[in-house]
């Protein structure tokens, strides 16, 4: 039996051995009920053990919202401010700056590597291939997921 959410507006996204559950504020079932459903599906139906130490919860919200409006904590599950999904960092306020800062840091490290290869007299065409593979691909990966959400205020 395939894993499906209890509510029609909830969403379960699966990729390889990762599962992501999205429960909007106005769902017909609680987050706890949906999570319990996943636990039951895992253990009873499929003889799988969910690693709750790796399980994280993130509540997406507008900046400066009081935590008193958040849903209750899931028992034994850590609530985090950001989560990395398929190498894209998502923050609880949907700010893209944490992802962009990490991207810039990784690209700077790779540019240093490229400078070392240039210093070792690697040819221009070979440097270009490495630049495309290690830097351009890193910048353009998942660009549509975050680029349209960057604001002028994010540059401050």
C-alpha positions, -999 to +999 in steps of 0.1 A: +000+000+000+014+034-010+017+062+015-010+088+011-020+117+033-052+115+053-064+150+042-069+159+006-051+192+010-020+177+028+009+166+007+034+138+011+065+142-012+089+112-015+124+112-030+145+081-027+145+073+011+134+108+021+097+117+028+084+153+033+050+160+047+033+194+041+003+202+063-013+236+058-028+256+086-064+248+076-060+211+071-089+189+081-065+168+102-038+178+127-001+176+121+000+150+149-027+129+133-009+130+099+024+121+115+009+092+135-005+080+102+030+079+087+044+061+117+016+035+115+021+031+078+058+026+083+057+001+111+025-018+106+021-020+069+057-020+057+079-032+086+100+000+084+115+019+113+112+057+111+144+073+124+129+101+146+164+114+154+167+124+118+131+136+116+127+174+117+098+197+118+098+232+103+069+257+106+068+280+076+055+315+086+058+352+081+086+369+099+079+383+134+050+359+141+046+348+177+055+312+184+023+310+204+004+307+171+025+276+161+010+241+163+020+220+193+054+203+191+054+168+177+066+145+206+102+135+202+107+155+170+130+185+168+116+218+155+141+236+134+144+271+117+158+258+085+161+225+066+181+214+036+160+195+010+178+182-021+207+206-014+184+237-012+182+254+022+146+264+032+142+288+061+110+290+083+104+325+071+110+316+034+140+339+033+165+327+008+196+344+024+208+313+043+208+293+010+225+321-009+251+327+018+259+289+017+260+290-020+284+319-021+307+302+005+308+270-015+315+289-048+343+309-032+359+276-020+356+262-055+370+294-071+401+291-048+405+255-061+403+268-096+429+294-089+452+267-076+447+247-108+455+278-129+486+282-108+495+246-117+493+257-154+461+238-162+450+249-197+423+275-203+398+251-219+403+226-190+398+254-165+366+264-183+352+229-181+359+227-144+344+262-139+312+251-157+310+218-138+319+230-103+306+266-101+281+274-128+262+241-121+262+249-084+247+284-090+221+273-115+210+241-096+174+248-083+177+285-093+140+287-100+132+275-065+148+305-048+158+332-073+123+347-078+120+352-041+150+374-035+142+409-026+162+441-023+158+439+015+176+405+013+208+423+001+212+442+034 
